[in-house]
Amino acid sequence: MVERFEVALNTPVGRLTTAIDVPTGLIPITAIVPVARRLGEEAAQLEIQHATEAGQAISCRIGCAACCRMLVPLSAPEAFALRDYVEQLPTDRRDLLLNRLGDTKDRIKRAGLWDRLNDVSEASKPIADEELDPINRSYYALRMPCPYLENELCSIYEARPAACRELLVTSPAELCQDLVQNPVTPLPVSMRISSILGLAWGTLTDSPPRLIPLPMALEWAERHEEESRRTWPGSALLDQVLDHMWRFLSQAFQTRSSEL
């Protein structure tokens, strides 16, 4: 059984209205991940429309994977959802991915970053951007392709993290070859879905929001397998997600007002 909810969200670039079906029974946190991603993508479409009307164009194209060398953070719900996705893949596809993840882990270890990333994923309190920045820069300096990348295309496109979905740019594509040194112009994001899911998870479990680096997401999910089995009423999960979305949107309105 499912219950339909009519959702209306005011974003800085327009009003988002949609209908969402949520199971009425007890469900795991992973069941709400597609719902949150869908709302994030609909909000992104409003941003794209706004940029287009202002004479800007999105530079991102299929096969342009320059950003797939960055360190991508996942929330706990996304890590659990990714584990579930990989587990249901055909054996040959799953083994190929796991082998690439193993190679990536070895390279990160040789660079002296694996333990630092693990500390980030298991941090008992939020980590300041100032602490994360040198880790992000060290990882990006490796110019290491995402382990889920195949021939410059995402092999888990339908299950890719929210952070990947949200990174769109309006500056020339060639500038993305060096995202640190070049003046890249990202499309504004009014709702960061990974952060929203992480905050919702933290509220539900009375734990700190997690930033889980993509290369170790499956290992992290395995270590926290028992936590992933917890369930809540579907409406309660949706309420948590929407509550944090409204908070993000409120901040987005304030930020853009101050920029005018």
DRENGU-600637 format. One record per residue: residue in three letters; z, y, x of N, C-alpha, C in turn. Coordinates in steps of 0.05 Angstrom, whole numbers. Layout:
> ALA,Z,Y,X,Z,Y,X,Z,Y,X .
...
END
This chain:
> MET,0,-24,17,0,0,0,0,25,17 .
> VAL,-15,45,9,-16,70,23,-10,93,4 .
> GLU,-1,115,15,4,139,-1,-14,161,11 .
> ARG,-27,176,-6,-45,197,3,-30,224,3 .
> PHE,-33,238,26,-21,264,29,-43,285,33 .
> GLU,-40,307,19,-58,329,23,-45,348,44 .
> VAL,-59,351,66,-47,367,88,-63,393,91 .
> ALA,-48,414,94,-60,441,99,-46,454,122 .
> LEU,-61,461,143,-50,474,167,-65,499,173 .
> ASN,-51,521,176,-64,546,184,-64,548,214 .
> THR,-88,549,225,-91,552,254,-100,580,261 .
> PRO,-99,588,286,-107,616,293,-137,621,287 .
> VAL,-153,600,282,-181,605,278,-190,595,250 .
> GLY,-172,588,233,-180,579,206,-160,559,194 .
> ARG,-165,553,170,-147,535,155,-159,506,155 .
> LEU,-142,488,162,-149,459,163,-138,446,138 .
> THR,-155,434,122,-145,420,98,-158,392,98 .
> THR,-142,372,93,-152,345,94,-133,326,79 .
> ALA,-143,303,72,-126,282,59,-121,260,79 .
> ILE,-97,250,79,-89,229,98,-75,206,83 .
> ASP,-84,182,89,-71,159,77,-52,147,97 .
> VAL,-27,143,88,-6,132,106,7,109,92 .
> PRO,11,86,106,25,63,93,52,71,83 .
> THR,59,59,60,85,66,47,108,50,59 .
> GLY,102,28,73,123,11,84,132,20,112 .
> LEU,146,3,125,155,8,152,132,3,172 .
> ILE,127,21,190,105,19,209,114,27,237 .
> PRO,101,17,258,108,26,285,96,53,290 .
> ILE,105,66,311,96,93,318,66,93,324 .
> THR,55,70,334,27,69,340,9,74,316 .
> ALA,20,68,292,4,71,268,-2,100,261 .
> ILE,14,118,271,10,146,265,-7,160,286 .
> VAL,-12,147,309,-28,159,330,-56,166,321 .
> PRO,-71,149,307,-98,157,298,-97,180,279 .
> VAL,-77,182,262,-74,205,244,-71,231,259 .
> ALA,-53,230,279,-48,255,295,-74,263,310 .
> ARG,-87,243,321,-112,249,336,-133,261,317 .
> ARG,-135,250,293,-155,261,274,-149,290,268 .
> LEU,-124,297,263,-117,324,257,-123,342,281 .
> GLY,-117,332,305,-124,347,329,-153,352,332 .
> GLU,-169,332,326,-198,335,328,-209,354,307 .
> GLU,-198,354,283,-207,373,263,-199,401,270 .
> ALA,-176,405,283,-169,431,292,-187,440,315 .
> ALA,-195,421,332,-214,428,354,-241,436,343 .
> GLN,-250,424,321,-275,432,309,-274,461,299 .
> LEU,-251,469,289,-249,497,281,-251,515,305 .
> GLU,-239,507,328,-241,523,352,-270,524,362 .
> ILE,-284,502,361,-312,501,369,-329,519,352 .
> GLN,-324,518,325,-339,535,307,-334,565,313 .
> HIS,-309,571,319,-301,599,325,-315,608,351 .
> ALA,-315,590,371,-328,597,396,-358,601,393 .
> THR,-370,584,377,-399,586,372,-406,612,358 .
> GLU,-390,619,339,-395,645,324,-391,669,343 .
> ALA,-376,665,364,-372,687,383,-393,686,405 .
> GLY,-413,669,403,-434,667,422,-429,650,446 .
> GLN,-408,633,445,-402,615,467,-412,587,460 .
> ALA,-416,571,480,-426,544,476,-409,524,493 .
> ILE,-404,501,481,-389,480,496,-407,468,517 .
> SER,-398,468,542,-414,458,564,-413,428,567 .
> CYS,-392,415,556,-388,386,560,-411,370,548 .
> ARG,-420,350,563,-442,332,553,-436,304,561 .
> ILE,-448,285,548,-445,257,555,-454,252,584 .
> GLY,-437,238,599,-444,233,627,-432,254,646 .
> CYS,-422,276,635,-409,296,652,-379,288,653 .
> ALA,-371,276,675,-344,265,677,-328,277,700 .
> ALA,-334,303,706,-319,316,728,-289,317,722 .
> CYS,-282,321,697,-254,323,690,-240,295,690 .
> CYS,-255,274,693,-244,247,694,-233,240,721 .
> ARG,-228,260,738,-215,256,763,-187,269,763 .
> MET,-180,280,740,-154,293,737,-133,273,729 .
> LEU,-108,280,733,-86,263,724,-80,268,695 .
> VAL,-84,248,678,-82,251,649,-55,242,640 .
> PRO,-39,258,625,-13,250,615,-16,238,587 .
> LEU,0,218,581,1,206,555,30,209,545 .
> SER,33,209,518,59,207,506,65,177,503 .
> ALA,90,171,497,98,143,493,82,130,471 .
> PRO,79,142,448,63,129,427,34,123,436 .
> GLU,22,141,452,-5,136,461,-6,113,481 .
> ALA,15,111,498,16,89,517,17,62,502 .
> PHE,34,61,482,36,37,466,10,30,452 .
> ALA,-3,51,441,-29,47,427,-51,38,447 .
> LEU,-51,49,471,-70,40,491,-66,11,499 .
> ARG,-41,4,502,-35,-25,508,-46,-43,486 .
> ASP,-41,-36,461,-51,-52,439,-81,-54,439 .
> TYR,-94,-31,446,-123,-31,446,-134,-49,468 .
> VAL,-123,-47,492,-132,-64,514,-127,-93,508 .
> GLU,-105,-100,496,-98,-128,491,-118,-141,472 .
> GLN,-130,-125,454,-149,-137,435,-178,-139,445 .
> LEU,-183,-129,469,-209,-130,480,-217,-159,487 .
> PRO,-243,-165,488,-252,-191,497,-241,-196,525 .
> THR,-236,-221,532,-222,-228,557,-237,-216,581 .
> ASP,-263,-218,582,-278,-208,605,-275,-178,608 .
> ARG,-276,-164,586,-273,-135,587,-245,-127,596 .
> ARG,-225,-141,584,-197,-135,591,-192,-141,621 .
> ASP,-202,-163,631,-198,-170,659,-210,-149,677 .
> LEU,-234,-140,670,-248,-120,686,-231,-94,688 .
> LEU,-220,-86,665,-203,-62,664,-178,-66,681 .
> LEU,-165,-89,678,-141,-94,692,-145,-95,722 .
> ASN,-168,-105,730,-175,-105,759,-179,-77,769 .
> ARG,-192,-60,754,-196,-33,762,-169,-18,763 .
> LEU,-152,-23,744,-126,-11,744,-110,-19,769 .
> GLY,-113,-45,777,-100,-54,801,-110,-40,826 .
> ASP,-136,-36,827,-148,-22,850,-139,7,851 .
> THR,-137,19,827,-128,47,826,-99,49,835 .
> LYS,-83,30,826,-54,30,834,-52,28,864 .
> ASP,-68,11,877,-67,8,906,-74,34,920 .
> ARG,-94,47,910,-103,72,922,-81,94,919 .
> ILE,-69,95,895,-48,115,891,-24,109,909 .
> LYS,-18,84,912,4,77,930,-2,85,959 .
> ARG,-26,80,968,-33,88,995,-31,118,999 .
> ALA,-36,133,978,-34,162,979,-5,172,977 .
> GLY,14,153,973,42,160,971,50,173,944 .
> LEU,34,168,923,39,182,898,51,163,876 .
> TRP,49,137,880,56,119,858,86,123,849 .
> ASP,104,123,869,132,126,862,138,153,849 .
> ARG,124,173,858,128,200,845,119,200,816 .
> LEU,96,187,811,86,185,784,105,168,767 .
> ASN,116,147,778,134,130,763,159,146,756 .
> ASP,169,163,774,192,179,769,186,198,745 .
> VAL,162,209,744,154,226,722,155,211,696 .
> SER,144,187,696,143,171,671,170,163,661 .
> GLU,190,161,678,217,152,670,238,174,672 .
> ALA,228,199,674,247,222,676,265,223,651 .
> SER,290,230,656,310,231,635,311,258,621 .
> LYS,295,277,631,294,303,619,266,315,624 .
> PRO,258,335,608,231,347,612,228,357,641 .
> ILE,204,355,651,199,364,679,184,390,677 .
> ALA,193,409,693,180,436,693,152,435,704 .
> ASP,135,452,695,108,453,704,107,458,735 .
> GLU,126,473,745,127,479,774,130,453,790 .
> GLU,144,434,779,148,409,792,124,390,790 .
> LEU,110,392,767,87,375,762,62,385,777 .
> ASP,60,411,781,36,422,793,28,409,820 .
> PRO,47,407,839,39,395,865,30,365,862 .
> ILE,42,351,843,34,323,838,6,322,827 .
> ASN,1,340,807,-26,341,796,-47,348,817 .
> ARG,-41,367,834,-60,375,855,-64,353,875 .
> SER,-43,339,882,-46,317,902,-63,295,890 .
> TYR,-59,289,865,-75,268,852,-105,277,850 .
> TYR,-109,301,841,-137,311,838,-151,312,865 .
> ALA,-136,317,887,-148,318,913,-161,291,921 .
> LEU,-151,270,909,-163,243,915,-191,240,904 .
> ARG,-197,257,883,-223,255,869,-229,226,861 .
> MET,-209,213,851,-210,185,843,-219,183,814 .
> PRO,-240,169,808,-249,166,780,-228,152,764 .
> CYS,-225,160,739,-207,146,720,-214,116,720 .
> PRO,-193,99,720,-199,70,720,-213,61,695 .
> TYR,-213,77,674,-227,70,649,-256,81,648 .
> LEU,-265,93,671,-291,104,672,-311,83,683 .
> GLU,-334,81,669,-355,62,678,-382,77,677 .
> ASN,-395,79,700,-420,94,702,-418,122,690 .
> GLU,-396,135,697,-390,162,688,-388,165,657 .
> LEU,-382,143,644,-377,143,615,-350,130,610 .
> CYS,-336,140,590,-310,129,583,-313,102,569 .
> SER,-300,82,580,-303,55,568,-283,50,545 .
> ILE,-265,69,541,-245,67,518,-248,92,501 .
> TYR,-272,101,497,-277,127,484,-262,130,458 .
> GLU,-263,109,440,-250,112,414,-219,112,417 .
> ALA,-209,102,440,-180,101,443,-170,120,465 .
> ARG,-188,138,474,-181,156,497,-157,174,489 .
> PRO,-142,182,509,-118,199,504,-126,226,491 .
> ALA,-106,238,478,-111,263,465,-118,285,486 .
> ALA,-105,284,509,-111,304,530,-141,304,537 .
> CYS,-153,280,537,-182,279,544,-198,291,521 .
> ARG,-190,286,497,-205,297,473,-204,327,473 .
> GLU,-182,338,482,-177,367,479,-190,384,501 .
> LEU,-197,372,523,-208,387,546,-238,392,542 .
> LEU,-244,416,532,-272,425,529,-274,452,542 .
> VAL,-297,458,554,-300,483,568,-324,498,558 .
> THR,-323,525,561,-346,542,553,-358,554,578 .
> SER,-347,550,601,-358,560,626,-380,540,635 .
> PRO,-398,549,654,-419,531,663,-409,504,673 .
> ALA,-423,483,667,-414,456,673,-410,452,703 .
> GLU,-427,465,720,-425,461,749,-398,470,760 .
> LEU,-384,489,746,-358,498,756,-337,476,754 .
> CYS,-342,456,738,-322,434,734,-321,416,759 .
> GLN,-340,419,777,-339,402,801,-315,408,818 .
> ASP,-302,431,815,-277,437,828,-260,452,808 .
> LEU,-243,438,794,-227,450,772,-204,466,782 .
> VAL,-198,464,808,-177,480,820,-186,507,830 .
> GLN,-209,507,844,-218,531,857,-236,548,839 .
> ASN,-250,536,820,-270,550,804,-258,562,779 .
> PRO,-268,584,769,-258,597,745,-268,583,719 .
> VAL,-257,560,713,-265,545,690,-252,557,665 .
> THR,-267,559,643,-256,570,618,-253,548,597 .
> PRO,-229,538,593,-225,517,573,-225,529,544 .
> LEU,-233,513,525,-231,520,497,-202,521,490 .
> PRO,-193,541,476,-164,542,468,-156,518,451 .
> VAL,-132,509,455,-121,486,440,-96,495,426 .
> SER,-97,495,399,-74,505,384,-53,483,379 .
> MET,-61,458,381,-43,435,377,-48,415,398 .
> ARG,-29,411,417,-32,391,437,-19,365,427 .
> ILE,-37,347,419,-29,323,404,-11,305,421 .
> SER,-16,302,447,1,286,463,29,296,464 .
> SER,32,323,467,59,335,466,72,331,439 .
> ILE,57,334,418,68,331,391,78,303,386 .
> LEU,62,283,394,70,255,391,94,250,409 .
> GLY,95,261,433,118,257,450,143,268,439 .
> LEU,141,292,428,165,305,416,174,290,391 .
> ALA,155,280,375,162,265,351,177,239,360 .
> TRP,166,226,380,179,201,391,207,207,401 .
> GLY,210,229,415,236,236,426,256,241,404 .
> THR,247,254,382,265,260,359,273,234,345 .
> LEU,254,216,342,259,191,327,277,172,343 .
> THR,275,173,369,289,153,386,312,166,401 .
> ASP,316,192,397,337,207,412,334,203,442 .
> SER,310,207,451,303,203,480,286,227,488 .
> PRO,284,232,514,268,255,524,238,250,519 .
> PRO,223,270,514,194,267,513,183,256,539 .
> ARG,164,238,538,154,225,562,127,237,570 .
> LEU,122,239,596,96,245,607,88,221,623 .
> ILE,71,204,613,64,179,626,36,181,638 .
> PRO,33,181,664,7,182,676,-11,159,667 .
> LEU,-36,165,661,-54,145,650,-56,120,667 .
> PRO,-58,122,694,-62,97,710,-39,77,707 .
> MET,-15,87,699,7,68,697,16,64,668 .
> ALA,0,73,649,8,72,621,13,44,611 .
> LEU,-4,25,619,0,-3,609,25,-15,621 .
> GLU,30,-10,646,55,-20,658,80,-8,645 .
> TRP,78,18,639,101,31,626,105,19,598 .
> ALA,84,15,584,86,3,557,98,-25,557 .
> GLU,91,-40,578,103,-67,580,133,-65,586 .
> ARG,141,-46,603,169,-44,609,185,-35,584 .
> HIS,172,-21,566,186,-11,542,177,-25,517 .
> GLU,169,-50,520,159,-66,498,178,-66,474 .
> GLU,203,-70,479,222,-72,457,223,-46,441 .
> GLU,221,-23,454,221,2,440,197,5,421 .
> SER,174,-6,430,150,-4,414,151,-19,388 .
> ARG,170,-37,386,172,-54,361,187,-40,339 .
> ARG,200,-17,345,215,-3,324,196,7,302 .
> THR,206,8,278,190,17,255,205,38,239 .
> TRP,189,54,225,200,75,207,182,76,182 .
> PRO,191,88,161,174,92,137,150,110,146 .
> GLY,127,103,136,103,119,143,106,148,138 .
> SER,118,155,115,121,183,108,139,198,127 .
> ALA,159,184,138,177,196,157,163,202,183 .
> LEU,146,184,192,130,189,216,111,213,213 .
> LEU,98,214,190,80,236,184,96,262,184 .
> ASP,119,262,171,135,287,170,142,296,198 .
> GLN,149,278,216,156,285,243,132,298,258 .
> VAL,109,286,255,85,296,268,78,323,257 .
> LEU,78,326,231,71,352,219,91,374,226 .
> ASP,116,367,227,137,387,235,131,398,263 .
> HIS,125,381,281,119,390,309,92,404,310 .
> MET,73,397,293,48,411,292,52,440,283 .
> TRP,68,443,262,73,470,252,87,487,274 .
> ARG,104,475,290,117,490,311,97,499,333 .
> PHE,79,480,339,58,487,359,40,509,348 .
> LEU,33,507,323,15,528,311,29,555,311 .
> SER,55,555,305,70,580,305,69,593,333 .
> GLN,72,577,354,71,587,381,43,597,388 .
> ALA,22,582,377,-5,590,383,-11,617,370 .
> PHE,-1,622,346,-5,648,333,8,670,350 .
> GLN,32,665,359,46,685,375,31,691,401 .
> THR,22,670,414,8,673,440,-17,689,437 .
> ARG,-33,683,416,-58,697,413,-54,725,404 .
> SER,-33,730,388,-27,757,380,-20,775,404 .
> SER,-6,763,423,2,778,447,-22,784,465 .
> GLU,-43,768,462,-67,771,479,-86,792,469 .
> LEU,-82,800,444,-100,820,432,-95,848,443 .
END
